[in-house]
């Protein structure tokens, strides 16, 4: 003769263990340790994913704001484009040690004249940012323009804000 399963008792025990198992799971996927700033496969960081972005130039109000699309991978790669440049930018991002979801972002893309298609040089973006919620982030820094010979021609202050896509 087999003993019947008391489902209520099983549910009670399960409901007591579930929060402990959840805390253990959260601890195992926490951001990278402070001494290891490189993103790793399997380590969750809220920046990973695809974002619509707004790019502004607070010091240069004559520059029009731009809209773009950025993607961040678990391996630390950043892919981005925006309405003005219309070129794929490629770069890297890294978590900042000893911060709560802070990050650095560095990427480069070509500058092309939209009317003639002439290559004008490259633009290197260096930003520092942080997650402001689970679905938003902000960053600020500089963009340095380089001519076709690699000589710096201009440095512009910029801000970027992202919303999960």
PEBELWO-V237093 format. One record per backbone hydrogen bond with DSSP energy under -1.0 kcal/mol. CO is the residue of the C=O (numbers start at 1). NH is the residue of the N-H. If there is no record, write none. Layout:
co->CO nh->NH
co->CO nh->NH
This chain:
co->5 nh->7
co->6 nh->10
co->7 nh->11
co->8 nh->12
co->9 nh->13
co->10 nh->14
co->11 nh->15
co->12 nh->16
co->13 nh->17
co->14 nh->18
co->17 nh->21
co->18 nh->22
co->19 nh->23
co->20 nh->24
co->21 nh->25
co->22 nh->26
co->23 nh->27
co->24 nh->28
co->33 nh->36
co->40 nh->43
co->45 nh->48
co->49 nh->72
co->50 nh->165
co->51 nh->70
co->52 nh->163
co->53 nh->68
co->54 nh->161
co->55 nh->66
co->56 nh->159
co->60 nh->63
co->66 nh->55
co->67 nh->83
co->68 nh->53
co->69 nh->81
co->70 nh->51
co->71 nh->79
co->72 nh->49
co->73 nh->76
co->76 nh->93
co->77 nh->73
co->78 nh->91
co->79 nh->71
co->80 nh->89
co->81 nh->69
co->82 nh->86
co->89 nh->80
co->90 nh->108
co->91 nh->78
co->92 nh->106
co->94 nh->104
co->96 nh->99
co->99 nh->101
co->101 nh->131
co->102 nh->96
co->103 nh->129
co->104 nh->94
co->105 nh->127
co->106 nh->92
co->107 nh->125
co->108 nh->90
co->109 nh->123
co->111 nh->120
co->111 nh->121
co->113 nh->117
co->118 nh->113
co->121 nh->111
co->122 nh->146
co->123 nh->109
co->124 nh->144
co->125 nh->107
co->126 nh->142
co->127 nh->105
co->128 nh->140
co->129 nh->103
co->130 nh->138
co->135 nh->164
co->136 nh->132
co->136 nh->133
co->137 nh->162
co->138 nh->130
co->139 nh->160
co->140 nh->128
co->141 nh->158
co->142 nh->126
co->143 nh->156
co->144 nh->124
co->145 nh->153
co->145 nh->154
co->146 nh->122
co->147 nh->150
co->151 nh->147
co->154 nh->145
co->156 nh->143
co->158 nh->141
co->159 nh->56
co->160 nh->139
co->161 nh->54
co->162 nh->137
co->163 nh->52
